[in-house]
Amino acid sequence: MATRWLLTLLSFNRDKTYLLFFDISTCATKGGDLAQFVTVPSCPTPQVCVSACPTENELGFSRKASDMVCKEDTETVTELNKHKMVTQGKCAPYYLTSQPVLYRCIPTLVENLLANNSVIINAAGSNMTKKAIEAGLEGLQFLMNAQNFGMSIFEDMLAVWYWLLIGMVLIMILAFVYILITRWIAAPLIWFTIIAVFALLIYGMYFCYSKYMFLNDSGTSQEFKFTFDLDNYRKSKDTWLGLGIFLTVLLVILLLIVLVLRKRIHIAIAMIKEASKAVAAIKTALFFPLIPWLLQLVLFAWFVAVTVYLVTNGTPQYKTFESMHPNTSASCVLAGYMENVHLFRMQVFHFFGWLWIMNFIIALGQCVLAGAFASWYFAFHKPEDIPALPIISSFRRTLRYHTGSLAFGAAIIAIVKIISTVLDYIHRQIKESGQDTKCVKFIMCCCKCCFWCLEKFLKSLNKNAYIVIATKGKNFCDAAKEALKLSLENVLRE
């Protein structure tokens, strides 16, 4: 729908800036249901660009032939064939008084044409009632909210991008100042942060309770439902009740953690003091993460470019669409490309290579930082024994001695990730074949959950192993064994 309107603006008919729906009731298939929207995110009816929205309620063939709204490339409409054009679905079956909303013609009044006890037949042969029109309007509103949700966020960010940039710079400066001052006031700062978190949670609980009581007592609460209309969540008492319960549970959990680990907090304070000294001595560590991020960005761009080439590298297949779906304006569409087993193998290989290199870049960044801070921590005489450029020295050392270990660790994560992707693909194929029984759902859910937990565990283990590699120069297997042993001995500190 948004694509058709955009093409209209780019075409020569710049005066036709409004989108008219032939049969608005077809949008009722959404019904505000988020699952149905994700499955079929469109209104399956012809959509034609017009210069102005209808101002009267009337049947399609009641208009003059010259004023009828028809599909593009339709033969000339005359008074003799206009009834046939409407019956064949080439022209709009009816017109409703509409107002332009976000460049769409949205019906406003339907009482004059469609009363609750009257019925007309649309081009598809279905009964049209006032209730069907109103259901279609509700579905269309949901669809428009969803399609404009991301656009609204982008437009808002575009309007205040300079404020966002200034905020990021200020946050970076405040974070650096925070790191510097923690060496002198680490203990009061940590305890103040803990108390502030508890205070914010308590205030959040009070605010949610106040909103819940206000909506409950005033009777203005709306029914809670999953939708892209954020205003619906704000006006529902169930939203504030659920959020309040979540904050309460979170407060209790954090309070229990603080009570159980109160002695560990003193150790954490000492570690934060040392970390503050290390960052102050190696200031380039604050900017080094930009390098792995840029590498990942370049890798992702390369991955998308090659993927598009592989997906479109085949014999195109076209299908006649209008014969299967007479309510659409498309006559012949690209259905896909002829399957090629060799291209499929290359796609799988390319996807695995992207996962492998992406995880290698992450491992490289972690190992370089670990090596730089290790050179500071194990220096007997600071700052004399610290390298002039710790980050560059660690980067050179990592590439020279530890590339194989990092690649091996990254390959393990990539293999687990590719298996999880295969499980998702199998589950999707089972759904499409209609064999998605409860037993199959349970088995697939258990498998995906196990591999998700395995992936998280391996990522944590690999991160600790890279630290051991950077500090002691061991190979990956020995480093992972030592990292696992240290993690088990200090499980409460993890």
PyMOL commands that set and color helices and strands:
alter all, ss='L'
color gray80, all
select helices_A, chain A and resi 2-10+24-29+34-39+60-62+65-67+82-87+130-159+161-218+230-234+237-260+262-281+283-286+290-311+341-377+390-401+403-432+438-472+476-489+491-493
alter helices_A, ss='H'
color red, helices_A
select strands_A, chain A and resi 18-21+47-50+58-59+94-95+97-101+104-109+120-121+127-128+316-320+332-337
alter strands_A, ss='S'
color yellow, strands_A
deselect
rebuild
show_as cartoon
